Amino acid sequence: MSDRSFLDWPFFEDRHRALADDLDAWAAGALAGVDHSDTDAACRSLVAMLGAGGWLQYSGAQAGEALDVRSLCLIRETLARHDGLADFSFAMQGLGTGATSLFGTPEQQAEWLPKTRSGAAISAFALTEPQSGSDVANSTMTAVRDGDDYILNGEKTWISNGGIADVYTLFARTGEAPGARGLSAFILPAGLQGFEVAERLQVIAPHPLATLRFTDCRVPASAMLGAPGQGFAIAMSVLDVFRSTVAAAALGFARRALDEALQRVTARQVQGKPLADLQMVQGHIADMAVDVDASALLIYRAAWLKDQGAPRVTREAAMAKLFATDHAQIVIDKAVQLFGGDGVRHGMMVESLYREIRALRIYEGASDVQRVVIARQTIGAM
């Protein structure tokens, strides 16, 4: 049983504590038998389950509502502790339509948010390009105005849910200004002429990922989110909200690793005594516990600040993501070590966590990029 004492921290209200308890109970039953042998099918099934359970209602806000970042973080932490692919499926429903929640017209929100919040449609966020990962301002995909339409040309890559999504939030250069100020955001349904999945990407922890190619793909001007040239600001605003949730997913993985390690060292006997009696093992457990609590404090500080109405939490979210993802890697590595040979055996939970955690230090802002963000924010505050 994972430590629940953090729910008593002043960051949370009673509704958050009830959410965490209810989701934990649901996940323990509903996620226990999910078949992961076919990743695409598993994700489709998980989105449907999360929708039927009502959990996707938290993934997007209708007009007049605000995204509750503490709830998003609690959900991702809880799901990640139970099933990494369930966390992924939930997260992409939020990230994929986050721009619609925050910047969409009432018509755009009415068309897509009920579908993604019910699990009837799977969403994706298409920002990264082959030559511009963290350097979003260097994007080269174009959207050229042609009457009442825009014509899209270019590629996106490392797109989560690529190939299985029903709707994509996509960013392209419309050319109002050089660099970041010349990007715009669009809502694209799957299946448009000129839109193809060029390659499915395989990674160490299976997730649906793809490279997308657009060749003279025509979309109506009404598909634009916000104003022309506002795309970079939209992307950064969405990431500012959801970056803390990536940290929360890492925290969920770390909590599960600590739980697994505790069970192992208390049950495993060495020379007639539990492993937990060894001072070196106690040192590892202590370090893991400190990393888990420190991560949680940073994450829920950032989430609380955003929920209190802070326009941006760039520095706090960057700190949370940097620390939580880097230290979850350390916690999980210690768990693998405490399991000995079993720690690297395929099918063991700690082995799965070891593969799951690595990508979180890269996507939605790599650790080194977060260090740059934190430094600039700190220096700029002088």
N, C-alpha and C positions, 0 to 999 in steps of 0.2 A: 504494500500500500504506500503510494507516494506521500511525501510530506504535504500536508494541507494547511499548515500554520500560516503560510504567506497570505492566505485569503483573509486573515484577520488584520492585515496591514491597512492603514487609513486610505490607501489608494482606491479601495473597493467599497461599493455599496452593497446592500443586501441582495439586490437583483443580480449582481455579478457573482456573489457567492452561490446563489441558487442556480445560476446558469452553469457554473463550473461543476456543481454536484450533479445536476440533471444530465449534462453532457457526458460526464464520466460514467455514470450508470448506463446510459444509452450505448456508449462506445464499447463498454465491457461486454455487452451482449451482441449488439448488431455487427461489430467489426471482427468478432472472433473467427467467423467462418468465411471471410472474404477470400476468394480465389485470385491469387496474383499471377497465375501462370500466363495469362494473356493481359498485358498491361493496358491496352486500349479498352478491352472489355471491362477490366476491373475499374478503370476510371469512370467509364459510363455508368457502371453499376453503383459506384460510390456516390457520384453526383445525384443519381436518382434517390439513393438511400438518404443522403443528407437533405435533399429537398423534401422527401416524404416525412422526415423527422422534424422538419421545421427549422433546421440549423442554418440553411442558406438565407433565411430572412435577414440574418445579420450581415450578409455579404454585400449588400447594396442598399442605399437609402433612397426612398422615394422623395419627391418634391416636398420641401418643407421639413424634412428630417435631416439629422446629422449622423454620420457614421460614428458608431461607438467604438473607439479604438481599443479601449480596455476589454470590451467583449470580444473583439476580433482577436486580440492577443491571447485571451483565455481559451478561446476555441481552438486556435492553432496550437497552443501549448498542449492542450488536452488531447487533441487528435493525434499530434505527433508522438505523444507518449504511447498511444495505443497502436497507431498504424501510419507510417510515413506517407503512403499513397493517399490515405484519407485526408491528411493535412494538405497535401498537394492539391487534391481535388477541390477542397474548400477554398484554399487560397486563390486559385485561379479564377474562381467565380467572382471573388471580390476584386482582384487586380484587373481581371479582364474587362469588367464593366465599372471599375472605379471612376474612370473619366466620365462615363454616362451619369453615374450617381452625383458627381460633383459639378459637372459642366453641361450635361445634356439638357436639351429643351424638354418641356413637358411631353411633347409628342415622342421624342426619342426615348425618354424614360418609360413612357407608357408602353412602347413597343417591345422593349427588351428586358427591363428589370423584372417584371412579373415572371418572365420565362426563366431568367437565370436564377432568381430567388426561389423558384419552385423546383428547379432541377430539370425543367423541360428543355433548356438550351444550355450548352456548354460554351464557355467564353475563353478568350485568349487575349494577350497583350503583346502586340507586335511592334517592338521598338528597335531591337538590336539588328545591326547589319554586319556583313562579313568584314568590312574594314572599319567599323565604328561600334565598338562594344561600349565601354564606359564613356567614350567621346561622342555623346549623342549629337552635339552640334555639328559633327562631321558627316552626318547622314547624307546620302546621295540619292536615295529613292525620291522620285519626282511625282508630283501631282499637278498636271497642267490643266488650266481651265479651258473648257471647250463648250461654249454656250451654257446650258444648264447643268453640265456635267464636269467632272474632273477625270482625266485619264492618268492612270497609275502605271509607272514603269520602275522596276528595280527588284531587289531581293531583301528579305528579312531572314534571319537565321537564329538558331537556339530559341525558337518560339515554343514555349510550353503550351501543351494542348494542340500544337500544330498538327493538322491532319484529322483531328477528331472534333474540333470546335465548330460550333454553329455560328458564332459571331466573333469578330476580331476588332479590337481597338488598334488602329494602325496609324503610324506617324510618317509623314512624307514631306518633302520640300516643295513648298508652293512659291517660294522666291520673293516674299515681301521685303526681305533684307538678307544680308549675308549671315552665315553661321546660325546660331540658335534661334534668331528672330525670324527666320524664314521657313520654319516648320509649322505644319498644321496637323490636326488629328481628325480621323475619320472612323465611322462605324461601318464595318463591312460584314455582310452575311457571307457564309461559305457558299461555294458553288457559282460564283460570278464567272462569266466568260473572261479568259485571260488571267485567271487566278489559279495557280497550280501548286501542289505540294511537290517541290523539286527533290527533296531527300528527307527520309526519316533518320534521325540521329540516335545512335545507341550509346548509352552512358553506363557508368559502373553501378548506379542504382536506377533500375529501369523506370523511366517516365516517358510519356508521349512528348517527343520533341521533334521539330522539323525545320527545314529551310523552305521558305515560301518564295515563289517567283511570280511577279506581276508583269504581264506583257500587254500593253494597250488595254488595260482593265478599266472599264468605264463605270463610274459611280456617280449618282446624282449629287449635286451641290448640297442638297439637304442632308447628306450623310456626314457633313463636316460637324465636328464637335467644337463649340466655341467659335471664335472668330479666326479668320485667316491670320497666320503668323503666331497664333497663341499656342501652338502644339508643344513647344518646349516647356512653357510654363505649366501646361496641363500635365505633361508627363512628370515633371518634378513635383507638382502638388500631389499627384497620385502616389508617387514613390515615397514622398514625405510621410504620408499616412501609413502605407503598407510596409515600410522598411522596419518599423518596430515589430511588425508581425512576423517577419523573417527571423528576427532575434527570438521571438516567442517560440517559434517552431524548433529552433536550435535548443532552447531551454527544455522543451518537451523531450527531445532526444536525450539531452543530458540527464534529466530526471529519470528517464527509463533506464539509462546506463547505470546510474547510481543505485536504483532499485535492484537491478539485476546483480550488481556487484555485492550489495549487502546480502542478498539471498545466498550468493555463492560463498562468501567468506564466512558466513555463520553456519552454513551446512557442510562445507568441505573440511575434512579432517586431515591434519598433518601431524604425524607422531602422536596421535591420540588426542589432539587438541584442535579446536576450530582455527581456521586461517585468521579469523578476526582477532585472535589472541596475540598475533605477531605484531610487534611495534611498527615495523615497516608498513604492514598492511593498514594499520590504523592511521599512519601518516597519509597514505594514499586516499583513504576514505575521508579524512579531514580536509585535504586539499579539494577533493571533489565536491564536498558539501559547501565549502566556501565559494567555489566557482559558481555553483548553482544559485546560491542566495545572492551573490553579487550581481549575477546576470539578471535575476528577477528584479532586483531593485532598480537597475538601470532601465530595464524594459518598461516596467509599470510606472516609473517616473515619466518617461517620454509619453506613454499612452495617456496618463492622467493629465499632463500638461496640454496635450492636444484636445482632450475632452473638455478641458476648462476654457477652451476658446482661443488658445494660442494660434495665431495665423500660420506659423511655421515652427516646427521642432527639429530643424535640420541637424543642429549640433547634438541634441539629446538622442535623436533617432540613430544618428551615425555612431555615437558612443555605444548605444545599446547593441546595434548590429555587430560592430567590430568586436566588442568584448564577448558577447554571448556566443557568436559563431566560433570565434577563435578558441574560447575556453570550453565550449561543448566538445570540440575536437579533442582537447586535452583530457576532459573527463571520460570520453568514450575510449580513448586510447588506454587510459588507466584501467578501465573496466576490462578491456580485451586482455591486458597484461595479467589482471587478477584471475582471469579464466584460464590462463595457460594455453595449452594446445587447443582446448575447446573454443577459445576465443576467436580463432581464425577458421573454425570449421563452418562450412556453408550450412545455412539453416539455423544457426544460433542467433539469438536476438542481438547480441553485442556485435557480431560480425555484420549483420544487416545495418545496424546503426553506424558502424564504421564506414560503410559505403554511402549511407544516406547523408551524413553530415558534411562531407567534403564540398559538395556543390554550394552549400549555403554561404561559404566564405568567398564565393565568386559572384553569384547572381544578385541582381538588384543592388549593385554597388560592391565591388570587390573590397577586401579588407584594406588593401593599400590605398584605394580611392577614399575609403572612409577616413583614413588617417589624414589625407590631404584636406578633406572637408572639415574635420575637427580642428586641424591646425589653422586653417584660414578663418574659421569662425572664431576661434580663440584669439588669434592675433587681431582680427578686425574689431573685436570688442574692447581693445585697449584704448 
